[in-house]
Amino acid sequence: MKILFVASEAAPFVRTGGLGDVAGALPKALNELGNDCRVILPYYKDEIKDDLQHTFRFKASTFVDLSWRRQYVGVYETKFNGVTYYFVDNEYYFKRKGLYGHFDDGERFAFFSKAVLEALPLVDFIPDVIHSNDWHTALVPVFLDAFYRSSADYNRIKTVFTIHNIEFQGKYGKELLNDILGLPDGARELVMMDGDVNFMKGGIESASAVTTVSETYANEIMDPFYSYGLESILSLRRFKLYGVVNGIDMGEYDPKTDDRLFENYTVKNWEKKKTLNKKALFEMINLPYDESRPLVAMVSRLTEQKGFDLVSAVIDDMMRADMQVVILGTGDWKYENMFRAIEARYPLKFRAIMAFSADIASKLYAASDIFLMPSKFEPCGLSQLIAMRYGSVPVVRETGGLKDTVPAYNHETGEGKGFTFKTYNAYDMLDAVWRAYGAFYDKENWRKVVKNAMSSDFGWSVSAKKYLEIYKGI
Ligand code: ADP
């Protein structure tokens, strides 16, 4: 089957979070199943590393209309890990610092979504399915129906739209309708929501199938607590909504081969080697090391979604116990400040590393005993999967993908991979932390839970097959 995967980021070219990981790994897994899945993304000239850019080859160029504008579309091509990647070039829109957060993001990604459709005949790739992701590329199925359907190249193409995070919908004032989207009458209502233009709503309405990145999240977004206003639209479209949990690249995230670690290890020798990783990391970040204490880690964007308000409410209780905490993350100023203040109060027990660093992230996954992820909502979550693979036992709230991927440890049966709690409440979280803390000192049980976590298969092959079934179904 021929699939075009459309995303605003893809590892290893550009990645700011989970979406980039998925776009880097799922196409490869689909190709390993015998498909021809290609990826198209914006050509961020200031963001993609030079050694990768040097492999790009110019393919073709054209122009695309955005209402009264006519904009240049260049297409470059490269291959990586057996996957063909196309890059849409337009320096006005994409030669900037940072991927997102510009005043004209709506225009930039509307441009990209239409340029993708213009590019198909240029690169001579007419897919069976176009799979677009999150609000940035949600307009692809809308534009396809509104402007391209009647032409022979396009009239059989089916579309899938995946919601990675419903919080970000691409909401803009209705002036965008005429000024940028230029949609014909019949299509305008598709992108309108509560008087505004809403890109994600357009994607949900127009795509042949809608998916989200875990089964639990697919159910949760029917509820206003999780849906950020889209529950009514999603309930109407329930018949075409599926949940498919993400995987991780098991080759990249492997403690046996990860060259960022101080010491590599496997499920057979983790106990000694993780201790060495912890010692070395503590030396690097200047924390006093004591073998008997568990290290609790967090690796995360610092946003409300990730449950830091719960951590803030009970951190003093946690610090009274014999544990240490290291947090790696960047994001909201309020959380950065909060963690700096905590570090100042507990300099021997708490470190806040305000950076985005894949290197430190790997070292921290490997060094830590417990991985805390008490998210308010979590469409899928990759960090807990990586943590489990590195033998850091997750403590998570039972929401979204966390619920689907972290079965609670049961002392009676010796099954389960982590410690969980239900309600978004700091003391429920603290209770789960205590359970993990207690289990850490009960070495027999701890070895079981670490082994269960480390032996899991979080590879993409099962989920890639599920996507393939959805593609075939439509
Ligand atoms: P989200 O996509 O909501 O940010 P996920 O758990 O799905 O959360 O994916 C987060 C990914 O980004 C993981 O691979 C995690 O290791 C990585 N990550 C998050 N913060 C940092 C950081 N400060 N430095 C390095 N990697 C990070």
Residues whose N, C-alpha, C, O or C-beta is under 5 A from the ligand:
A	BS01	ADP	G17 G18 L19 V299 S300 R301 L328 G329 T330 A355 F356 S357 A358 A361 G381 L382 S383
